[in-house]
Amino acid sequence: MEAWFFWLATVITVAFLVMMVILFICQWVIYFRVEKTVMQRQHPAYLRQSQAKEGD
């Protein structure tokens, strides 16, 4: 009976570990996609500012 509880606890622990790894990867992907979007939106504004300075 003790062995059964040990394996149950081990399976639950491993399941939580796998879920945490999956959630970490999802969070990482979302972060880099948001970062990419922010950089793309800021880039044209930077170009407009530099072109305006060159025209002065």
PDB file of N, CA, C and O in Angstrom:
ATOM      1  N   MET A   1       0.825  -1.199   0.000  1.00  0.00           N
ATOM      2  CA  MET A   1       0.000   0.000   0.000  1.00  0.00           C
ATOM      3  C   MET A   1       0.866   1.258   0.000  1.00  0.00           C
ATOM      4  O   MET A   1       0.526   2.242  -0.658  1.00  0.00           O
ATOM      5  N   GLU A   2       1.970   1.236   0.724  1.00  0.00           N
ATOM      6  CA  GLU A   2       2.857   2.396   0.760  1.00  0.00           C
ATOM      7  C   GLU A   2       3.490   2.643  -0.601  1.00  0.00           C
ATOM      8  O   GLU A   2       3.680   3.792  -1.000  1.00  0.00           O
ATOM      9  N   ALA A   3       3.814   1.585  -1.304  1.00  0.00           N
ATOM     10  CA  ALA A   3       4.415   1.725  -2.632  1.00  0.00           C
ATOM     11  C   ALA A   3       3.429   2.399  -3.591  1.00  0.00           C
ATOM     12  O   ALA A   3       3.833   3.193  -4.440  1.00  0.00           O
ATOM     13  N   TRP A   4       2.143   2.084  -3.455  1.00  0.00           N
ATOM     14  CA  TRP A   4       1.129   2.670  -4.320  1.00  0.00           C
ATOM     15  C   TRP A   4       1.051   4.180  -4.101  1.00  0.00           C
ATOM     16  O   TRP A   4       0.984   4.943  -5.065  1.00  0.00           O
ATOM     17  N   PHE A   5       1.060   4.616  -2.838  1.00  0.00           N
ATOM     18  CA  PHE A   5       1.031   6.048  -2.542  1.00  0.00           C
ATOM     19  C   PHE A   5       2.300   6.744  -3.043  1.00  0.00           C
ATOM     20  O   PHE A   5       2.247   7.876  -3.523  1.00  0.00           O
ATOM     21  N   PHE A   6       3.424   6.064  -2.928  1.00  0.00           N
ATOM     22  CA  PHE A   6       4.682   6.630  -3.425  1.00  0.00           C
ATOM     23  C   PHE A   6       4.599   6.863  -4.932  1.00  0.00           C
ATOM     24  O   PHE A   6       4.961   7.934  -5.419  1.00  0.00           O
ATOM     25  N   TRP A   7       4.119   5.853  -5.672  1.00  0.00           N
ATOM     26  CA  TRP A   7       4.036   6.010  -7.131  1.00  0.00           C
ATOM     27  C   TRP A   7       2.977   7.039  -7.522  1.00  0.00           C
ATOM     28  O   TRP A   7       3.149   7.758  -8.506  1.00  0.00           O
ATOM     29  N   LEU A   8       1.905   7.116  -6.775  1.00  0.00           N
ATOM     30  CA  LEU A   8       0.887   8.134  -7.039  1.00  0.00           C
ATOM     31  C   LEU A   8       1.473   9.531  -6.844  1.00  0.00           C
ATOM     32  O   LEU A   8       1.262  10.417  -7.673  1.00  0.00           O
ATOM     33  N   ALA A   9       2.202   9.726  -5.760  1.00  0.00           N
ATOM     34  CA  ALA A   9       2.842  11.021  -5.508  1.00  0.00           C
ATOM     35  C   ALA A   9       3.883  11.333  -6.585  1.00  0.00           C
ATOM     36  O   ALA A   9       4.012  12.481  -7.010  1.00  0.00           O
ATOM     37  N   THR A  10       4.612  10.333  -7.017  1.00  0.00           N
ATOM     38  CA  THR A  10       5.624  10.533  -8.060  1.00  0.00           C
ATOM     39  C   THR A  10       4.968  10.934  -9.378  1.00  0.00           C
ATOM     40  O   THR A  10       5.438  11.847 -10.057  1.00  0.00           O
ATOM     41  N   VAL A  11       3.895  10.259  -9.735  1.00  0.00           N
ATOM     42  CA  VAL A  11       3.186  10.581 -10.986  1.00  0.00           C
ATOM     43  C   VAL A  11       2.611  11.993 -10.925  1.00  0.00           C
ATOM     44  O   VAL A  11       2.717  12.743 -11.895  1.00  0.00           O
ATOM     45  N   ILE A  12       2.009  12.361  -9.810  1.00  0.00           N
ATOM     46  CA  ILE A  12       1.449  13.709  -9.677  1.00  0.00           C
ATOM     47  C   ILE A  12       2.558  14.760  -9.758  1.00  0.00           C
ATOM     48  O   ILE A  12       2.391  15.793 -10.407  1.00  0.00           O
ATOM     49  N   THR A  13       3.682  14.499  -9.105  1.00  0.00           N
ATOM     50  CA  THR A  13       4.799  15.441  -9.136  1.00  0.00           C
ATOM     51  C   THR A  13       5.355  15.594 -10.545  1.00  0.00           C
ATOM     52  O   THR A  13       5.623  16.710 -10.990  1.00  0.00           O
ATOM     53  N   VAL A  14       5.527  14.491 -11.243  1.00  0.00           N
ATOM     54  CA  VAL A  14       6.049  14.552 -12.612  1.00  0.00           C
ATOM     55  C   VAL A  14       5.043  15.256 -13.526  1.00  0.00           C
ATOM     56  O   VAL A  14       5.441  16.011 -14.413  1.00  0.00           O
ATOM     57  N   ALA A  15       3.761  15.020 -13.322  1.00  0.00           N
ATOM     58  CA  ALA A  15       2.745  15.695 -14.138  1.00  0.00           C
ATOM     59  C   ALA A  15       2.807  17.206 -13.935  1.00  0.00           C
ATOM     60  O   ALA A  15       2.731  17.966 -14.901  1.00  0.00           O
ATOM     61  N   PHE A  16       2.946  17.644 -12.684  1.00  0.00           N
ATOM     62  CA  PHE A  16       3.059  19.082 -12.422  1.00  0.00           C
ATOM     63  C   PHE A  16       4.350  19.644 -13.029  1.00  0.00           C
ATOM     64  O   PHE A  16       4.348  20.759 -13.552  1.00  0.00           O
ATOM     65  N   LEU A  17       5.426  18.903 -12.967  1.00  0.00           N
ATOM     66  CA  LEU A  17       6.683  19.346 -13.560  1.00  0.00           C
ATOM     67  C   LEU A  17       6.536  19.527 -15.074  1.00  0.00           C
ATOM     68  O   LEU A  17       6.985  20.528 -15.633  1.00  0.00           O
ATOM     69  N   VAL A  18       5.915  18.569 -15.717  1.00  0.00           N
ATOM     70  CA  VAL A  18       5.699  18.660 -17.167  1.00  0.00           C
ATOM     71  C   VAL A  18       4.804  19.849 -17.495  1.00  0.00           C
ATOM     72  O   VAL A  18       5.072  20.578 -18.450  1.00  0.00           O
ATOM     73  N   MET A  19       3.748  20.053 -16.716  1.00  0.00           N
ATOM     74  CA  MET A  19       2.858  21.196 -16.964  1.00  0.00           C
ATOM     75  C   MET A  19       3.591  22.526 -16.774  1.00  0.00           C
ATOM     76  O   MET A  19       3.373  23.469 -17.535  1.00  0.00           O
ATOM     77  N   MET A  20       4.447  22.602 -15.775  1.00  0.00           N
ATOM     78  CA  MET A  20       5.204  23.836 -15.544  1.00  0.00           C
ATOM     79  C   MET A  20       6.164  24.113 -16.697  1.00  0.00           C
ATOM     80  O   MET A  20       6.324  25.263 -17.106  1.00  0.00           O
ATOM     81  N   VAL A  21       6.797  23.082 -17.219  1.00  0.00           N
ATOM     82  CA  VAL A  21       7.699  23.258 -18.360  1.00  0.00           C
ATOM     83  C   VAL A  21       6.911  23.729 -19.580  1.00  0.00           C
ATOM     84  O   VAL A  21       7.353  24.629 -20.294  1.00  0.00           O
ATOM     85  N   ILE A  22       5.760  23.133 -19.820  1.00  0.00           N
ATOM     86  CA  ILE A  22       4.929  23.535 -20.957  1.00  0.00           C
ATOM     87  C   ILE A  22       4.473  24.978 -20.800  1.00  0.00           C
ATOM     88  O   ILE A  22       4.522  25.745 -21.762  1.00  0.00           O
ATOM     89  N   LEU A  23       4.029  25.364 -19.599  1.00  0.00           N
ATOM     90  CA  LEU A  23       3.596  26.743 -19.372  1.00  0.00           C
ATOM     91  C   LEU A  23       4.761  27.724 -19.523  1.00  0.00           C
ATOM     92  O   LEU A  23       4.577  28.824 -20.045  1.00  0.00           O
ATOM     93  N   PHE A  24       5.946  27.340 -19.074  1.00  0.00           N
ATOM     94  CA  PHE A  24       7.112  28.198 -19.231  1.00  0.00           C
ATOM     95  C   PHE A  24       7.435  28.419 -20.703  1.00  0.00           C
ATOM     96  O   PHE A  24       7.736  29.541 -21.110  1.00  0.00           O
ATOM     97  N   ILE A  25       7.376  27.369 -21.496  1.00  0.00           N
ATOM     98  CA  ILE A  25       7.645  27.492 -22.933  1.00  0.00           C
ATOM     99  C   ILE A  25       6.593  28.383 -23.590  1.00  0.00           C
ATOM    100  O   ILE A  25       6.932  29.233 -24.413  1.00  0.00           O
ATOM    101  N   CYS A  26       5.317  28.196 -23.233  1.00  0.00           N
ATOM    102  CA  CYS A  26       4.251  29.042 -23.799  1.00  0.00           C
ATOM    103  C   CYS A  26       4.468  30.504 -23.433  1.00  0.00           C
ATOM    104  O   CYS A  26       4.313  31.385 -24.279  1.00  0.00           O
ATOM    105  N   GLN A  27       4.822  30.767 -22.187  1.00  0.00           N
ATOM    106  CA  GLN A  27       5.065  32.140 -21.735  1.00  0.00           C
ATOM    107  C   GLN A  27       6.235  32.741 -22.479  1.00  0.00           C
ATOM    108  O   GLN A  27       6.204  33.917 -22.842  1.00  0.00           O
ATOM    109  N   TRP A  28       7.265  31.951 -22.711  1.00  0.00           N
ATOM    110  CA  TRP A  28       8.465  32.401 -23.424  1.00  0.00           C
ATOM    111  C   TRP A  28       8.114  32.774 -24.864  1.00  0.00           C
ATOM    112  O   TRP A  28       8.552  33.811 -25.363  1.00  0.00           O
ATOM    113  N   VAL A  29       7.327  31.935 -25.525  1.00  0.00           N
ATOM    114  CA  VAL A  29       6.920  32.201 -26.912  1.00  0.00           C
ATOM    115  C   VAL A  29       6.081  33.478 -26.969  1.00  0.00           C
ATOM    116  O   VAL A  29       6.307  34.325 -27.834  1.00  0.00           O
ATOM    117  N   ILE A  30       5.119  33.625 -26.058  1.00  0.00           N
ATOM    118  CA  ILE A  30       4.279  34.822 -26.042  1.00  0.00           C
ATOM    119  C   ILE A  30       5.127  36.067 -25.806  1.00  0.00           C
ATOM    120  O   ILE A  30       4.935  37.081 -26.476  1.00  0.00           O
ATOM    121  N   TYR A  31       6.062  36.000 -24.861  1.00  0.00           N
ATOM    122  CA  TYR A  31       6.922  37.152 -24.569  1.00  0.00           C
ATOM    123  C   TYR A  31       7.698  37.583 -25.808  1.00  0.00           C
ATOM    124  O   TYR A  31       7.727  38.772 -26.127  1.00  0.00           O
ATOM    125  N   PHE A  32       8.325  36.648 -26.510  1.00  0.00           N
ATOM    126  CA  PHE A  32       9.133  37.021 -27.668  1.00  0.00           C
ATOM    127  C   PHE A  32       8.281  37.503 -28.832  1.00  0.00           C
ATOM    128  O   PHE A  32       8.727  38.348 -29.608  1.00  0.00           O
ATOM    129  N   ARG A  33       7.061  36.984 -28.971  1.00  0.00           N
ATOM    130  CA  ARG A  33       6.170  37.495 -30.023  1.00  0.00           C
ATOM    131  C   ARG A  33       5.739  38.930 -29.726  1.00  0.00           C
ATOM    132  O   ARG A  33       5.688  39.764 -30.629  1.00  0.00           O
ATOM    133  N   VAL A  34       5.430  39.215 -28.458  1.00  0.00           N
ATOM    134  CA  VAL A  34       5.068  40.579 -28.076  1.00  0.00           C
ATOM    135  C   VAL A  34       6.267  41.507 -28.270  1.00  0.00           C
ATOM    136  O   VAL A  34       6.116  42.617 -28.780  1.00  0.00           O
ATOM    137  N   GLU A  35       7.442  41.061 -27.870  1.00  0.00           N
ATOM    138  CA  GLU A  35       8.646  41.865 -28.029  1.00  0.00           C
ATOM    139  C   GLU A  35       8.905  42.173 -29.512  1.00  0.00           C
ATOM    140  O   GLU A  35       9.262  43.296 -29.870  1.00  0.00           O
ATOM    141  N   LYS A  36       8.723  41.167 -30.356  1.00  0.00           N
ATOM    142  CA  LYS A  36       8.909  41.358 -31.803  1.00  0.00           C
ATOM    143  C   LYS A  36       7.913  42.386 -32.339  1.00  0.00           C
ATOM    144  O   LYS A  36       8.280  43.248 -33.138  1.00  0.00           O
ATOM    145  N   THR A  37       6.659  42.298 -31.904  1.00  0.00           N
ATOM    146  CA  THR A  37       5.635  43.238 -32.350  1.00  0.00           C
ATOM    147  C   THR A  37       5.958  44.655 -31.890  1.00  0.00           C
ATOM    148  O   THR A  37       5.815  45.606 -32.659  1.00  0.00           O
ATOM    149  N   VAL A  38       6.388  44.801 -30.652  1.00  0.00           N
ATOM    150  CA  VAL A  38       6.730  46.124 -30.128  1.00  0.00           C
ATOM    151  C   VAL A  38       7.901  46.711 -30.905  1.00  0.00           C
ATOM    152  O   VAL A  38       7.889  47.894 -31.244  1.00  0.00           O
ATOM    153  N   MET A  39       8.897  45.905 -31.186  1.00  0.00           N
ATOM    154  CA  MET A  39      10.065  46.396 -31.929  1.00  0.00           C
ATOM    155  C   MET A  39       9.678  46.795 -33.354  1.00  0.00           C
ATOM    156  O   MET A  39      10.202  47.776 -33.880  1.00  0.00           O
ATOM    157  N   GLN A  40       8.772  46.051 -33.979  1.00  0.00           N
ATOM    158  CA  GLN A  40       8.338  46.392 -35.333  1.00  0.00           C
ATOM    159  C   GLN A  40       7.547  47.696 -35.341  1.00  0.00           C
ATOM    160  O   GLN A  40       7.663  48.483 -36.280  1.00  0.00           O
ATOM    161  N   ARG A  41       6.756  47.929 -34.319  1.00  0.00           N
ATOM    162  CA  ARG A  41       5.968  49.163 -34.264  1.00  0.00           C
ATOM    163  C   ARG A  41       6.834  50.370 -33.941  1.00  0.00           C
ATOM    164  O   ARG A  41       6.534  51.476 -34.392  1.00  0.00           O
ATOM    165  N   GLN A  42       7.891  50.190 -33.179  1.00  0.00           N
ATOM    166  CA  GLN A  42       8.763  51.300 -32.825  1.00  0.00           C
ATOM    167  C   GLN A  42       9.740  51.624 -33.948  1.00  0.00           C
ATOM    168  O   GLN A  42      10.183  52.766 -34.063  1.00  0.00           O
ATOM    169  N   HIS A  43      10.080  50.658 -34.764  1.00  0.00           N
ATOM    170  CA  HIS A  43      11.091  50.851 -35.803  1.00  0.00           C
ATOM    171  C   HIS A  43      10.703  51.940 -36.814  1.00  0.00           C
ATOM    172  O   HIS A  43      11.523  52.819 -37.079  1.00  0.00           O
ATOM    173  N   PRO A  44       9.493  51.924 -37.391  1.00  0.00           N
ATOM    174  CA  PRO A  44       9.146  52.992 -38.338  1.00  0.00           C
ATOM    175  C   PRO A  44       9.183  54.389 -37.708  1.00  0.00           C
ATOM    176  O   PRO A  44       9.575  55.351 -38.369  1.00  0.00           O
ATOM    177  N   ALA A  45       8.786  54.507 -36.461  1.00  0.00           N
ATOM    178  CA  ALA A  45       8.843  55.813 -35.802  1.00  0.00           C
ATOM    179  C   ALA A  45      10.287  56.278 -35.693  1.00  0.00           C
ATOM    180  O   ALA A  45      10.577  57.462 -35.862  1.00  0.00           O
ATOM    181  N   TYR A  46      11.182  55.355 -35.412  1.00  0.00           N
ATOM    182  CA  TYR A  46      12.600  55.690 -35.328  1.00  0.00           C
ATOM    183  C   TYR A  46      13.115  56.156 -36.695  1.00  0.00           C
ATOM    184  O   TYR A  46      13.888  57.111 -36.781  1.00  0.00           O
ATOM    185  N   LEU A  47      12.686  55.483 -37.747  1.00  0.00           N
ATOM    186  CA  LEU A  47      13.128  55.876 -39.090  1.00  0.00           C
ATOM    187  C   LEU A  47      12.607  57.266 -39.448  1.00  0.00           C
ATOM    188  O   LEU A  47      13.327  58.071 -40.040  1.00  0.00           O
ATOM    189  N   ARG A  48      11.354  57.544 -39.086  1.00  0.00           N
ATOM    190  CA  ARG A  48      10.804  58.863 -39.391  1.00  0.00           C
ATOM    191  C   ARG A  48      11.582  59.952 -38.656  1.00  0.00           C
ATOM    192  O   ARG A  48      11.837  61.016 -39.219  1.00  0.00           O
ATOM    193  N   GLN A  49      11.955  59.702 -37.428  1.00  0.00           N
ATOM    194  CA  GLN A  49      12.707  60.693 -36.664  1.00  0.00           C
ATOM    195  C   GLN A  49      14.084  60.918 -37.277  1.00  0.00           C
ATOM    196  O   GLN A  49      14.546  62.056 -37.362  1.00  0.00           O
ATOM    197  N   SER A  50      14.739  59.847 -37.704  1.00  0.00           N
ATOM    198  CA  SER A  50      16.079  60.000 -38.254  1.00  0.00           C
ATOM    199  C   SER A  50      16.022  60.680 -39.620  1.00  0.00           C
ATOM    200  O   SER A  50      16.920  61.450 -39.962  1.00  0.00           O
ATOM    201  N   GLN A  51      14.978  60.406 -40.406  1.00  0.00           N
ATOM    202  CA  GLN A  51      14.837  61.061 -41.697  1.00  0.00           C
ATOM    203  C   GLN A  51      14.531  62.548 -41.530  1.00  0.00           C
ATOM    204  O   GLN A  51      14.985  63.374 -42.322  1.00  0.00           O
ATOM    205  N   ALA A  52      13.768  62.879 -40.508  1.00  0.00           N
ATOM    206  CA  ALA A  52      13.456  64.296 -40.254  1.00  0.00           C
ATOM    207  C   ALA A  52      14.699  65.046 -39.845  1.00  0.00           C
ATOM    208  O   ALA A  52      14.867  66.205 -40.223  1.00  0.00           O
ATOM    209  N   LYS A  53      15.568  64.425 -39.089  1.00  0.00           N
ATOM    210  CA  LYS A  53      16.816  65.069 -38.669  1.00  0.00           C
ATOM    211  C   LYS A  53      17.760  65.276 -39.846  1.00  0.00           C
ATOM    212  O   LYS A  53      18.462  66.285 -39.915  1.00  0.00           O
ATOM    213  N   GLU A  54      17.777  64.307 -40.786  1.00  0.00           N
ATOM    214  CA  GLU A  54      18.624  64.429 -41.964  1.00  0.00           C
ATOM    215  C   GLU A  54      18.130  65.544 -42.873  1.00  0.00           C
ATOM    216  O   GLU A  54      18.933  66.195 -43.541  1.00  0.00           O
ATOM    217  N   GLY A  55      16.814  65.777 -42.908  1.00  0.00           N
ATOM    218  CA  GLY A  55      16.240  66.807 -43.762  1.00  0.00           C
ATOM    219  C   GLY A  55      16.461  68.200 -43.229  1.00  0.00           C
ATOM    220  O   GLY A  55      16.361  69.166 -43.986  1.00  0.00           O
ATOM    221  N   ASP A  56      16.763  68.339 -41.935  1.00  0.00           N
ATOM    222  CA  ASP A  56      16.947  69.677 -41.324  1.00  0.00           C
ATOM    223  C   ASP A  56      18.195  70.349 -41.806  1.00  0.00           C
ATOM    224  O   ASP A  56      18.492  71.469 -41.392  1.00  0.00           O
TER     225      ASP A  56
END
